[in-house]
């Protein structure tokens, strides 16, 4: 399945890639910040805070089915 790519444009001051990811998904997304830097060469050259108007592509992870584990009984 082809990964979904979303185009993002920075619209405010003092925004970081990790803050943009947090505001988009409202939960931790392990490895997504690194994936964004991998598919957007030169994005890190802007520094920690991205300038207003900077555009980059963000891969959207494909949701997986939740795995339900049986409860552990101690006694």
N, C-alpha and C positions, 0 to 999 in steps of 0.2 A: 504494500500500500504506500502510495506517495505521501511524504510528510506535507502537512499544511504549513505554509509560510505566510505570516502576517506582516504587513509593512507598518512600521511605527515611526511617527514624527514627534520629536520632543517639543512639548508645548509650554514648558514652564522652566523656571530657574532652579538650580541646585538639584537636578534629577540625576540619579545614577541608574545604570542598567539594572542593578538588583532591585532598586525601588520601583522601577517601571514593571519588572516582572512581578513583584509583590502586589502592586496595585491592579495588575491584570488578572492574576489568579487567586489572590487572597489566601495563599498557602505556600509553604516552602516547595520549591521545584528544583530538586537536586540536579545539578549538571546543566541547567538551562542557560545560566549566565555564560558559562564556558562555551556552550554551543553557539550562543549569539556572537561571541567574539570570534569563534572559528569561522562562521559563515559571513562575517562582516570584516574583512581585512581593513585595517586602518582605523577602526572604531576606537581602539585603545589609545590612539595618538591624541584624542581629544582630552584625555585626562579623566579624573574621577567623575567630575560633573560634566555632563554633556551640554553643549551650547544649544540654545533654543533654535529650533528649525532643523536639527540634525535628524536625518532619516536612516533607519536601519531595518533589516529583516529579522523577524523573530519566529523560530520554528515553534509550532503549537504541538505539544505532545499528544499522541493518540491515546485516549482513555482505554484502560484495560479493565477487564472484568474483575470485580472484587473477589478475592479468595476468602471464603468463610472457613475458618479453622475451628475444629471441635474444641470445646472448653477443656481445660486441664483440671482434673480432679485430684486433689492432694490426699484425700482420704476416701 
